[in-house]
């Protein structure tokens, strides 16, 4: 009888521990979570060139970036779309 009670008590506790351990520690980054986010340029952005870099403010991640115009370092930008492993941004005034 004690074994049955032990199993009944232990199973939910084990399941909660499993959920805690297997949960992701950081939020995932997807196209829907990045679109519209703001950031700032950490490496100059040139049109049609993905060598520029943008740091997304609330995610603390750095992405390769391109834009329709040149954007200097330190300027604030908004992510318009995600294209594979880089983002397309627009300059904020």
N, CA, C and O atoms as a GROMACS GRO file, in nm:
protein
  372
    1UNK      N    1   0.082  -0.120   0.000
    1UNK     CA    2   0.000   0.000   0.000
    1UNK      C    3   0.086   0.126   0.000
    1UNK      O    4   0.057   0.223  -0.071
    2UNK      N    5   0.194   0.125   0.080
    2UNK     CA    6   0.283   0.240   0.085
    2UNK      C    7   0.352   0.264  -0.049
    2UNK      O    8   0.379   0.378  -0.087
    3UNK      N    9   0.379   0.158  -0.120
    3UNK     CA   10   0.443   0.171  -0.250
    3UNK      C   11   0.350   0.243  -0.347
    3UNK      O   12   0.394   0.329  -0.423
    4UNK      N   13   0.225   0.211  -0.346
    4UNK     CA   14   0.126   0.274  -0.434
    4UNK      C   15   0.114   0.422  -0.401
    4UNK      O   16   0.112   0.506  -0.491
    5UNK      N   17   0.107   0.456  -0.274
    5UNK     CA   18   0.099   0.596  -0.232
    5UNK      C   19   0.226   0.670  -0.272
    5UNK      O   20   0.219   0.784  -0.319
    6UNK      N   21   0.341   0.607  -0.255
    6UNK     CA   22   0.468   0.669  -0.295
    6UNK      C   23   0.472   0.698  -0.444
    6UNK      O   24   0.519   0.804  -0.485
    7UNK      N   25   0.424   0.606  -0.524
    7UNK     CA   26   0.421   0.627  -0.669
    7UNK      C   27   0.325   0.739  -0.706
    7UNK      O   28   0.356   0.822  -0.791
    8UNK      N   29   0.209   0.742  -0.642
    8UNK     CA   30   0.110   0.846  -0.669
    8UNK      C   31   0.166   0.984  -0.635
    8UNK      O   32   0.139   1.080  -0.706
    9UNK      N   33   0.242   0.995  -0.528
    9UNK     CA   34   0.301   1.123  -0.487
    9UNK      C   35   0.422   1.157  -0.573
    9UNK      O   36   0.441   1.272  -0.612
   10UNK      N   37   0.504   1.059  -0.603
   10UNK     CA   38   0.629   1.082  -0.674
   10UNK      C   39   0.608   1.118  -0.822
   10UNK      O   40   0.684   1.198  -0.876
   11UNK      N   41   0.509   1.061  -0.887
   11UNK     CA   42   0.488   1.086  -1.029
   11UNK      C   43   0.463   1.234  -1.060
   11UNK      O   44   0.531   1.288  -1.148
   12UNK      N   45   0.370   1.303  -0.993
   12UNK     CA   46   0.349   1.446  -1.025
   12UNK      C   47   0.472   1.532  -0.994
   12UNK      O   48   0.501   1.626  -1.067
   13UNK      N   49   0.542   1.499  -0.887
   13UNK     CA   50   0.662   1.576  -0.852
   13UNK      C   51   0.769   1.556  -0.960
   13UNK      O   52   0.833   1.652  -1.001
   14UNK      N   53   0.788   1.433  -1.005
   14UNK     CA   54   0.886   1.405  -1.110
   14UNK      C   55   0.849   1.477  -1.239
   14UNK      O   56   0.937   1.528  -1.309
   15UNK      N   57   0.722   1.481  -1.271
   15UNK     CA   58   0.676   1.549  -1.392
   15UNK      C   59   0.704   1.699  -1.385
   15UNK      O   60   0.747   1.758  -1.484
   16UNK      N   61   0.679   1.761  -1.271
   16UNK     CA   62   0.707   1.904  -1.254
   16UNK      C   63   0.856   1.933  -1.266
   16UNK      O   64   0.895   2.033  -1.326
   17UNK      N   65   0.938   1.848  -1.209
   17UNK     CA   66   1.084   1.864  -1.221
   17UNK      C   67   1.126   1.852  -1.368
   17UNK      O   68   1.209   1.929  -1.415
   18UNK      N   69   1.069   1.756  -1.439
   18UNK     CA   70   1.098   1.740  -1.582
   18UNK      C   71   1.061   1.865  -1.661
   18UNK      O   72   1.140   1.911  -1.744
   19UNK      N   73   0.944   1.921  -1.636
   19UNK     CA   74   0.901   2.042  -1.706
   19UNK      C   75   0.995   2.158  -1.677
   19UNK      O   76   1.026   2.237  -1.767
   20UNK      N   77   1.040   2.171  -1.554
   20UNK     CA   78   1.130   2.280  -1.517
   20UNK      C   79   1.265   2.265  -1.587
   20UNK      O   80   1.320   2.362  -1.638
   21UNK      N   81   1.318   2.146  -1.589
   21UNK     CA   82   1.450   2.122  -1.649
   21UNK      C   83   1.444   2.135  -1.802
   21UNK      O   84   1.537   2.188  -1.862
   22UNK      N   85   1.337   2.089  -1.864
   22UNK     CA   86   1.330   2.088  -2.010
   22UNK      C   87   1.283   2.220  -2.070
   22UNK      O   88   1.288   2.235  -2.192
   23UNK      N   89   1.238   2.315  -1.990
   23UNK     CA   90   1.190   2.441  -2.045
   23UNK      C   91   1.308   2.524  -2.096
   23UNK      O   92   1.415   2.523  -2.035
   24UNK      N   93   1.289   2.595  -2.209
   24UNK     CA   94   1.400   2.676  -2.263
   24UNK      C   95   1.434   2.791  -2.168
   24UNK      O   96   1.346   2.852  -2.108
   25UNK      N   97   1.564   2.818  -2.156
   25UNK     CA   98   1.609   2.924  -2.067
   25UNK      C   99   1.594   3.062  -2.128
   25UNK      O  100   1.580   3.161  -2.056
   26UNK      N  101   1.597   3.069  -2.259
   26UNK     CA  102   1.583   3.198  -2.325
   26UNK      C  103   1.473   3.189  -2.430
   26UNK      O  104   1.451   3.082  -2.487
   27UNK      N  105   1.407   3.299  -2.457
   27UNK     CA  106   1.301   3.294  -2.558
   27UNK      C  107   1.358   3.269  -2.697
   27UNK      O  108   1.469   3.310  -2.728
   28UNK      N  109   1.281   3.200  -2.777
   28UNK     CA  110   1.326   3.174  -2.913
   28UNK      C  111   1.309   3.298  -2.999
   28UNK      O  112   1.225   3.383  -2.972
   29UNK      N  113   1.390   3.305  -3.102
   29UNK     CA  114   1.382   3.418  -3.194
   29UNK      C  115   1.323   3.368  -3.324
   29UNK      O  116   1.380   3.283  -3.392
   30UNK      N  117   1.208   3.422  -3.359
   30UNK     CA  118   1.143   3.385  -3.484
   30UNK      C  119   1.112   3.512  -3.562
   30UNK      O  120   1.127   3.623  -3.512
   31UNK      N  121   1.069   3.493  -3.684
   31UNK     CA  122   1.038   3.609  -3.767
   31UNK      C  123   0.926   3.691  -3.708
   31UNK      O  124   0.925   3.814  -3.721
   32UNK      N  125   0.831   3.627  -3.645
   32UNK     CA  126   0.720   3.703  -3.588
   32UNK      C  127   0.760   3.778  -3.462
   32UNK      O  128   0.701   3.882  -3.432
   33UNK      N  129   0.859   3.729  -3.389
   33UNK     CA  130   0.900   3.799  -3.267
   33UNK      C  131   0.994   3.915  -3.297
   33UNK      O  132   1.006   4.006  -3.215
   34UNK      N  133   1.061   3.915  -3.412
   34UNK     CA  134   1.155   4.022  -3.445
   34UNK      C  135   1.093   4.136  -3.524
   34UNK      O  136   1.134   4.252  -3.508
   35UNK      N  137   0.997   4.106  -3.607
   35UNK     CA  138   0.938   4.209  -3.694
   35UNK      C  139   0.878   4.322  -3.610
   35UNK      O  140   0.797   4.298  -3.520
   36UNK      N  141   0.919   4.446  -3.642
   36UNK     CA  142   0.869   4.562  -3.570
   36UNK      C  143   0.953   4.601  -3.450
   36UNK      O  144   0.933   4.709  -3.393
   37UNK      N  145   1.047   4.517  -3.410
   37UNK     CA  146   1.133   4.548  -3.295
   37UNK      C  147   1.230   4.659  -3.333
   37UNK      O  148   1.264   4.677  -3.449
   38UNK      N  149   1.275   4.732  -3.232
   38UNK     CA  150   1.371   4.839  -3.254
   38UNK      C  151   1.509   4.796  -3.208
   38UNK      O  152   1.523   4.709  -3.122
   39UNK      N  153   1.609   4.858  -3.267
   39UNK     CA  154   1.746   4.830  -3.231
   39UNK      C  155   1.833   4.946  -3.274
   39UNK      O  156   1.783   5.052  -3.313
   40UNK      N  157   1.965   4.925  -3.266
   40UNK     CA  158   2.056   5.029  -3.313
   40UNK      C  159   2.170   4.966  -3.390
   40UNK      O  160   2.207   4.850  -3.368
   41UNK      N  161   2.224   5.044  -3.480
   41UNK     CA  162   2.328   4.996  -3.570
   41UNK      C  163   2.462   4.991  -3.496
   41UNK      O  164   2.505   5.090  -3.436
   42UNK      N  165   2.526   4.874  -3.499
   42UNK     CA  166   2.659   4.860  -3.438
   42UNK      C  167   2.769   4.852  -3.543
   42UNK      O  168   2.887   4.868  -3.511
   43UNK      N  169   2.731   4.829  -3.669
   43UNK     CA  170   2.825   4.835  -3.782
   43UNK      C  171   2.748   4.892  -3.900
   43UNK      O  172   2.638   4.847  -3.931
   44UNK      N  173   2.807   4.991  -3.965
   44UNK     CA  174   2.742   5.066  -4.075
   44UNK      C  175   2.668   4.974  -4.173
   44UNK      O  176   2.720   4.871  -4.216
   45UNK      N  177   2.545   5.015  -4.206
   45UNK     CA  178   2.462   4.939  -4.300
   45UNK      C  179   2.466   5.006  -4.437
   45UNK      O  180   2.451   5.127  -4.450
   46UNK      N  181   2.488   4.921  -4.539
   46UNK     CA  182   2.490   4.968  -4.678
   46UNK      C  183   2.377   4.898  -4.754
   46UNK      O  184   2.344   4.784  -4.723
   47UNK      N  185   2.319   4.967  -4.852
   47UNK     CA  186   2.212   4.904  -4.931
   47UNK      C  187   2.260   4.776  -5.000
   47UNK      O  188   2.371   4.769  -5.053
   48UNK      N  189   2.174   4.675  -4.997
   48UNK     CA  190   2.199   4.547  -5.065
   48UNK      C  191   2.330   4.480  -5.022
   48UNK      O  192   2.391   4.408  -5.100
   49UNK      N  193   2.373   4.503  -4.899
   49UNK     CA  194   2.494   4.443  -4.845
   49UNK      C  195   2.463   4.400  -4.702
   49UNK      O  196   2.421   4.482  -4.622
   50UNK      N  197   2.484   4.273  -4.670
   50UNK     CA  198   2.448   4.225  -4.536
   50UNK      C  199   2.564   4.230  -4.437
   50UNK      O  200   2.562   4.161  -4.335
   51UNK      N  201   2.665   4.312  -4.465
   51UNK     CA  202   2.777   4.322  -4.373
   51UNK      C  203   2.747   4.414  -4.254
   51UNK      O  204   2.822   4.415  -4.156
   52UNK      N  205   2.638   4.490  -4.261
   52UNK     CA  206   2.598   4.575  -4.149
   52UNK      C  207   2.548   4.491  -4.032
   52UNK      O  208   2.507   4.377  -4.051
   53UNK      N  209   2.552   4.548  -3.912
   53UNK     CA  210   2.508   4.476  -3.792
   53UNK      C  211   2.412   4.562  -3.712
   53UNK      O  212   2.431   4.683  -3.698
   54UNK      N  213   2.308   4.497  -3.659
   54UNK     CA  214   2.208   4.564  -3.577
   54UNK      C  215   2.193   4.488  -3.446
   54UNK      O  216   2.186   4.365  -3.445
   55UNK      N  217   2.189   4.561  -3.335
   55UNK     CA  218   2.163   4.500  -3.205
   55UNK      C  219   2.017   4.525  -3.170
   55UNK      O  220   1.974   4.640  -3.160
   56UNK      N  221   1.941   4.417  -3.152
   56UNK     CA  222   1.800   4.428  -3.116
   56UNK      C  223   1.792   4.458  -2.967
   56UNK      O  224   1.844   4.383  -2.885
   57UNK      N  225   1.726   4.569  -2.933
   57UNK     CA  226   1.729   4.620  -2.796
   57UNK      C  227   1.677   4.523  -2.691
   57UNK      O  228   1.749   4.492  -2.596
   58UNK      N  229   1.555   4.474  -2.706
   58UNK     CA  230   1.498   4.392  -2.600
   58UNK      C  231   1.540   4.246  -2.604
   58UNK      O  232   1.511   4.171  -2.511
   59UNK      N  233   1.606   4.204  -2.709
   59UNK     CA  234   1.654   4.066  -2.720
   59UNK      C  235   1.804   4.053  -2.692
   59UNK      O  236   1.853   3.944  -2.664
   60UNK      N  237   1.874   4.164  -2.698
   60UNK     CA  238   2.019   4.166  -2.676
   60UNK      C  239   2.091   4.071  -2.772
   60UNK      O  240   2.186   4.003  -2.734
   61UNK      N  241   2.044   4.067  -2.898
   61UNK     CA  242   2.106   3.985  -3.001
   61UNK      C  243   2.154   4.074  -3.115
   61UNK      O  244   2.097   4.181  -3.139
   62UNK      N  245   2.257   4.030  -3.184
   62UNK     CA  246   2.311   4.106  -3.297
   62UNK      C  247   2.282   4.028  -3.425
   62UNK      O  248   2.310   3.908  -3.434
   63UNK      N  249   2.227   4.098  -3.524
   63UNK     CA  250   2.191   4.039  -3.652
   63UNK      C  251   2.262   4.111  -3.766
   63UNK      O  252   2.285   4.232  -3.759
   64UNK      N  253   2.295   4.037  -3.871
   64UNK     CA  254   2.341   4.099  -3.995
   64UNK      C  255   2.222   4.174  -4.053
   64UNK      O  256   2.108   4.129  -4.043
   65UNK      N  257   2.250   4.290  -4.115
   65UNK     CA  258   2.138   4.374  -4.160
   65UNK      C  259   2.167   4.441  -4.293
   65UNK      O  260   2.282   4.464  -4.331
   66UNK      N  261   2.058   4.472  -4.362
   66UNK     CA  262   2.062   4.551  -4.484
   66UNK      C  263   1.948   4.652  -4.479
   66UNK      O  264   1.856   4.639  -4.398
   67UNK      N  265   1.956   4.753  -4.565
   67UNK     CA  266   1.853   4.857  -4.570
   67UNK      C  267   1.851   4.916  -4.710
   67UNK      O  268   1.937   4.886  -4.793
   68UNK      N  269   1.753   5.000  -4.737
   68UNK     CA  270   1.743   5.066  -4.867
   68UNK      C  271   1.831   5.189  -4.876
   68UNK      O  272   1.849   5.245  -4.984
   69UNK      N  273   1.887   5.232  -4.764
   69UNK     CA  274   1.974   5.349  -4.760
   69UNK      C  275   2.090   5.322  -4.665
   69UNK      O  276   2.085   5.229  -4.584
   70UNK      N  277   2.195   5.404  -4.674
   70UNK     CA  278   2.307   5.392  -4.581
   70UNK      C  279   2.261   5.437  -4.443
   70UNK      O  280   2.191   5.537  -4.429
   71UNK      N  281   2.301   5.361  -4.341
   71UNK     CA  282   2.269   5.398  -4.204
   71UNK      C  283   2.397   5.386  -4.122
   71UNK      O  284   2.460   5.281  -4.118
   72UNK      N  285   2.434   5.494  -4.057
   72UNK     CA  286   2.559   5.500  -3.980
   72UNK      C  287   2.544   5.431  -3.844
   72UNK      O  288   2.433   5.408  -3.796
   73UNK      N  289   2.659   5.399  -3.784
   73UNK     CA  290   2.661   5.338  -3.651
   73UNK      C  291   2.593   5.428  -3.549
   73UNK      O  292   2.603   5.551  -3.555
   74UNK      N  293   2.524   5.365  -3.454
   74UNK     CA  294   2.460   5.438  -3.347
   74UNK      C  295   2.318   5.484  -3.377
   74UNK      O  296   2.246   5.525  -3.286
   75UNK      N  297   2.276   5.478  -3.503
   75UNK     CA  298   2.141   5.521  -3.541
   75UNK      C  299   2.038   5.416  -3.499
   75UNK      O  300   2.065   5.296  -3.500
   76UNK      N  301   1.920   5.463  -3.462
   76UNK     CA  302   1.811   5.376  -3.421
   76UNK      C  303   1.736   5.326  -3.545
   76UNK      O  304   1.710   5.403  -3.637
   77UNK      N  305   1.701   5.196  -3.546
   77UNK     CA  306   1.633   5.135  -3.660
   77UNK      C  307   1.517   5.047  -3.613
   77UNK      O  308   1.507   5.011  -3.496
   78UNK      N  309   1.430   5.014  -3.709
   78UNK     CA  310   1.319   4.920  -3.683
   78UNK      C  311   1.331   4.807  -3.784
   78UNK      O  312   1.361   4.830  -3.901
   79UNK      N  313   1.308   4.686  -3.738
   79UNK     CA  314   1.316   4.569  -3.826
   79UNK      C  315   1.188   4.560  -3.909
   79UNK      O  316   1.078   4.551  -3.855
   80UNK      N  317   1.204   4.561  -4.042
   80UNK     CA  318   1.091   4.552  -4.134
   80UNK      C  319   1.060   4.407  -4.170
   80UNK      O  320   0.944   4.367  -4.175
   81UNK      N  321   1.165   4.329  -4.195
   81UNK     CA  322   1.144   4.189  -4.232
   81UNK      C  323   1.270   4.109  -4.205
   81UNK      O  324   1.379   4.164  -4.187
   82UNK      N  325   1.253   3.979  -4.203
   82UNK     CA  326   1.364   3.887  -4.182
   82UNK      C  327   1.382   3.809  -4.311
   82UNK      O  328   1.286   3.755  -4.366
   83UNK      N  329   1.506   3.804  -4.359
   83UNK     CA  330   1.538   3.731  -4.482
   83UNK      C  331   1.646   3.629  -4.449
   83UNK      O  332   1.765   3.662  -4.453
   84UNK      N  333   1.607   3.509  -4.416
   84UNK     CA  334   1.704   3.406  -4.382
   84UNK      C  335   1.776   3.439  -4.253
   84UNK      O  336   1.715   3.443  -4.146
   85UNK      N  337   1.908   3.463  -4.263
   85UNK     CA  338   1.987   3.490  -4.143
   85UNK      C  339   2.018   3.637  -4.124
   85UNK      O  340   2.103   3.672  -4.042
   86UNK      N  341   1.950   3.725  -4.199
   86UNK     CA  342   1.971   3.868  -4.178
   86UNK      C  343   1.837   3.941  -4.177
   86UNK      O  344   1.734   3.887  -4.218
   87UNK      N  345   1.841   4.064  -4.130
   87UNK     CA  346   1.718   4.144  -4.120
   87UNK      C  347   1.726   4.264  -4.213
   87UNK      O  348   1.834   4.314  -4.243
   88UNK      N  349   1.610   4.309  -4.258
   88UNK     CA  350   1.602   4.432  -4.337
   88UNK      C  351   1.542   4.536  -4.244
   88UNK      O  352   1.438   4.514  -4.182
   89UNK      N  353   1.609   4.652  -4.235
   89UNK     CA  354   1.569   4.754  -4.138
   89UNK      C  355   1.538   4.886  -4.207
   89UNK      O  356   1.574   4.908  -4.322
   90UNK      N  357   1.472   4.973  -4.131
   90UNK     CA  358   1.449   5.110  -4.176
   90UNK      C  359   1.495   5.203  -4.065
   90UNK      O  360   1.482   5.173  -3.946
   91UNK      N  361   1.550   5.318  -4.105
   91UNK     CA  362   1.601   5.415  -4.008
   91UNK      C  363   1.485   5.487  -3.942
   91UNK      O  364   1.388   5.525  -4.008
   92UNK      N  365   1.496   5.506  -3.810
   92UNK     CA  366   1.399   5.585  -3.736
   92UNK      C  367   1.456   5.725  -3.718
   92UNK      O  368   1.576   5.740  -3.696
   93UNK      N  369   1.372   5.826  -3.725
   93UNK     CA  370   1.420   5.964  -3.710
   93UNK      C  371   1.428   6.005  -3.565
   93UNK      O  372   1.466   6.118  -3.535
   0.00000   0.00000   0.00000
